Amino acid sequence: MTDLPDIDESAGAPPEPNRRVALPAPWQLLHYWRRELGRALGLVLLGSLLGWLFGYPYHGAGIAVLVLLLRQMRHLIELRTWLQRPKYYDLPDPGGLWGEVFDLQLDIQRKHRRKKKKLAAMLAEFQASTAALPDGAVVLGQHGDISWFNSAARGLLGLRTPQDVGIRIANLIRHPEFTDYYMRGDFQQEIEAPSPLNRAKTLSLRIIPYGNQQMLLIVRDVSERHQLEAARRDFVANASHELRTPLTVMRGYLDVMDMDAQGSDGPLAPWR
């Protein structure tokens, strides 16, 4: 069985389509504005006061505004760096609105990791259950490329890990019936084709579409069933031949007895 696909925890939480995000109430937005504006004005007033002490109040206010801008840029750069490589960089705790933003990002990351762990557990359970099947199972992508297969499929089709992962199934099962079956796209019935490993073996192949344009190829060895059908046909033919011979002999005897019974002076005339 192939290994589980690696899960990259460095990726951020993907946006979920058609999901409505609950916006803060108006009073909460007003609270954020008041708090941040109050801090900014406080810093500008402090800069003006320090500048006034040296005789340059406007210069002090400008320096305070510059400090505010540099602080915003620093937090933006920290957030950008963390989003790109969260495993190698820790978000700081600056407090205020940026601290809340960082906390929300970390909470989203934790939820995303829990979802990925749950999906990985479900995938592992699926692979373990299909690995126990006697039939081969091959998961195919949208274009027929192999995504995963179990041990039975490896033995029946000769698939290899990881060389055959990503290769189109039609390039591995080179048989006219299977190629026509796959290109036609009508998967209501199964088909039979010889095994790529042993032409004496006959495989039953059926594709089951599912999910987001994915397909599941079920492979079953039906060689024993064909042998049993051939043995049954041979038995019926031999039994018919063996039964036909004594019946022919009995019919011959009955014909002779009928001829003897036809005459008035025949040995079987009294029994007529």
PyMOL commands that set and color helices and strands:
alter all, ss='L'
color gray80, all
select helices_A, chain A and resi 26-53+57-84+96-131+151-157+169-171+176-184+223-262+269-271
alter helices_A, ss='H'
color red, helices_A
select strands_A, chain A and resi 136-140+146-149+191-194+202-210+214-221
alter strands_A, ss='S'
color yellow, strands_A
deselect
rebuild
show_as cartoon
